[in-house]
């Protein structure tokens, strides 16, 4: 059976996960338990359940809740997804936009080969909105390039609100979808059997003491 050592903590993060408080959590962990080596790994959310069941990780933060009686998924924050557009776009005039307003907007998507995890996640959202192939799609390999194109008015995309907030100085703003509000629930994946002497339990308590939701609110512009 897999055991947790006192000097190493294997932490899983969903691929592409972004939140300002992640740095806060890791900084607190390092300051309060400097002798515990935190081994961070990123992984596709679709693999989370299998990886935890196989004992590859001690604890994690994931967009995917696992189905396994040995593990619990505790919600940390619910992050809205928004339409990212230029501050000079006509879409800026309202706080929410409809799918009809997006029909003629060029769409910026991820490279389906080099950025498969991001592509798959965004594609699933587009399919849920009934628009799997937006007009004039352009593909990118980095989020900076995606936001550069958005800021310059060359297209729109759909992305977590917390990511948009970092690019407000670039002239990128976020607008909620009026038709179908999109939200991703990010969970803390931890063992069902409590062990208050373990490093993973102390990490869990630090994570649960942080106000994650406040930083997910979209700034009004």
C-alpha positions in Angstrom: 0.0 0.0 0.0 1.2 3.5 -0.8 2.5 5.5 2.1 3.3 9.2 2.5 6.8 10.0 3.6 7.4 12.8 6.1 9.9 14.6 3.9 8.2 14.5 0.5 4.7 15.5 -0.6 3.5 14.6 -4.1 1.0 17.2 -5.3 -1.0 17.1 -8.5 -2.2 20.2 -10.3 -4.6 20.0 -13.2 -2.9 21.0 -16.4 -3.2 24.8 -17.0 -4.8 25.5 -13.6 -4.4 29.1 -12.6 -5.3 31.0 -9.5 -3.4 33.8 -7.6 -3.8 31.9 -4.3 -1.9 28.9 -5.5 1.3 30.8 -5.0 0.0 31.8 -1.5 -0.6 28.2 -0.6 2.8 27.0 -1.8 4.6 29.9 -0.1 2.9 29.1 3.2 3.7 25.5 2.8 7.4 26.3 2.3 7.5 28.8 5.2 5.8 26.5 7.7 7.3 23.2 6.7 10.6 23.9 4.9 11.9 20.3 5.4 9.0 18.9 3.5 9.9 18.7 -0.2 6.8 19.5 -2.4 6.9 17.6 -5.7 4.5 19.4 -8.0 3.2 17.6 -11.2 0.8 18.8 -13.8 -1.6 16.3 -15.4 -4.6 16.1 -17.7 -7.8 16.3 -15.6 -9.1 13.2 -17.4 -6.3 11.1 -15.9 -6.8 12.3 -12.3 -9.0 9.5 -11.0 -6.7 6.8 -12.3 -3.5 8.5 -11.1 -4.9 8.8 -7.5 -6.2 5.3 -7.5 -2.8 4.1 -8.5 -1.2 6.0 -5.6 0.9 8.3 -7.7 0.0 11.4 -5.6 -0.6 12.3 -2.0 -2.9 15.2 -2.6 -4.0 17.4 -5.5 -5.9 20.4 -6.8 -7.9 19.4 -9.9 -10.8 20.4 -12.1 -11.9 16.7 -12.1 -13.5 15.1 -9.0 -12.5 11.5 -8.7 -14.8 8.5 -8.1 -13.0 6.4 -5.5 -14.0 5.6 -1.9 -10.4 6.1 -0.7 -10.4 9.8 -1.9 -12.5 12.8 -1.3 -13.0 15.8 -3.6 -13.6 19.0 -1.6 -14.6 22.1 -3.6 -12.1 25.0 -3.3 -13.5 27.5 -5.8 -16.0 27.8 -8.6 -14.4 29.7 -11.4 -16.5 31.3 -14.1 -15.5 31.1 -17.8 -15.9 34.3 -19.7 -15.6 35.6 -23.3 -12.2 37.4 -23.5 -12.4 40.4 -25.9 -10.7 43.7 -26.6 -11.6 46.8 -24.5 -12.3 48.5 -27.8 -14.7 45.8 -29.0 -18.5 46.6 -29.2 -18.9 43.7 -26.8 -17.6 45.9 -24.0 -20.9 47.8 -23.8 -22.6 45.1 -21.8 -21.6 42.9 -18.9 -22.7 39.7 -20.6 -22.9 38.6 -24.3 -25.1 36.1 -26.1 -23.9 33.4 -28.5 -25.7 35.3 -31.3 -23.3 38.2 -30.7 -20.3 35.9 -31.1 -21.4 34.2 -34.3 -19.5 36.6 -36.6 -16.5 37.1 -34.3 -13.2 35.4 -35.3 -12.4 32.9 -32.6 -8.9 32.1 -31.2 -8.4 28.5 -30.3 -5.6 26.3 -29.0 -3.3 24.3 -31.4 -5.0 20.9 -31.4 -1.6 19.0 -31.6 0.9 21.0 -29.5 -1.7 22.2 -26.9 -4.0 19.2 -26.8 -5.1 19.4 -23.2 -6.1 23.0 -23.5 -7.7 22.4 -26.9 -9.8 19.5 -25.6 -11.0 21.5 -22.6 -12.0 24.5 -24.7 -13.5 22.3 -27.4 -15.8 20.6 -24.9 -17.1 24.0 -23.8 -17.8 25.0 -27.4 -19.6 21.8 -28.0 -21.7 22.4 -24.9 -22.7 25.8 -26.3 -23.6 24.2 -29.6 -20.9 25.9 -31.6 -18.0 23.4 -32.0 -16.6 25.2 -35.1 -16.6 29.0 -34.5 -16.2 31.3 -37.5 -12.7 32.3 -38.7 -10.8 30.2 -36.1 -7.1 31.0 -35.5 -4.9 28.7 -33.5 -2.2 29.6 -31.0 0.4 27.8 -28.9 0.7 30.2 -25.9 -1.8 32.1 -23.7 0.3 35.3 -24.2 -0.2 35.1 -27.9 -3.9 34.3 -27.4 -4.3 37.5 -25.3 -2.2 39.5 -27.7 -4.6 38.7 -30.6 -7.6 39.4 -28.3 -6.2 42.7 -27.1 -5.5 43.8 -30.7 -9.1 43.1 -31.7 -8.3 40.2 -34.0 -10.7 37.8 -32.3 -12.3 36.5 -29.1 -11.9 33.4 -27.0 -13.4 31.7 -23.9 -11.2 31.2 -20.9 -11.3 31.2 -17.0 -12.0 34.6 -15.6 -8.9 34.6 -13.4 -6.7 34.4 -16.4 -8.4 37.4 -18.0 -7.8 39.5 -14.9 -4.0 39.2 -15.4 -4.3 40.8 -18.9 -6.5 43.8 -18.0 -3.4 46.1 -18.5 -3.1 44.7 -22.0 -6.6 45.9 -22.9 -8.3 42.6 -22.5 -11.7 42.4 -20.7 -14.0 39.5 -19.8 -17.7 39.3 -20.4 -20.0 36.6 -19.1 -22.1 34.4 -21.4 -25.7 35.3 -21.0 -27.1 32.1 -22.6 -25.4 29.4 -20.5 -23.3 30.5 -17.5 -20.1 28.5 -17.6 -18.4 27.4 -14.3 -15.6 25.1 -13.5 -15.4 23.6 -10.0 -11.9 23.1 -8.8 -11.5 20.6 -6.0 -8.9 19.6 -3.4 -8.4 15.8 -3.8 -7.4 14.3 -0.5 -7.5 10.9 1.3 -10.8 9.9 2.8 -9.0 8.4 5.9 -7.8 11.3 8.0 -4.3 11.2 9.4 -3.6 14.4 11.3 0.1 13.5 11.7 0.7 13.5 7.9 2.2 16.2 5.7 -0.7 15.9 3.2 -3.2 16.6 6.0 -1.4 19.8 7.1 -1.2 20.8 3.4 -4.9 20.2 3.2 -5.7 22.4 6.2 -3.6 25.2 4.7 -5.5 24.9 1.4 -8.9 24.9 3.1 -8.0 28.0 5.2 -7.5 30.2 2.1 -10.2 32.4 0.6 -10.2 31.1 -2.9 -13.6 32.5 -4.1 -12.8 36.2 -3.6 -10.0 36.1 -6.2 -12.3 34.5 -8.8 -14.7 37.5 -9.0 -14.4 39.2 -12.3 -13.6 42.9 -12.1 -16.2 45.2 -13.7 -14.9 47.4 -16.5 
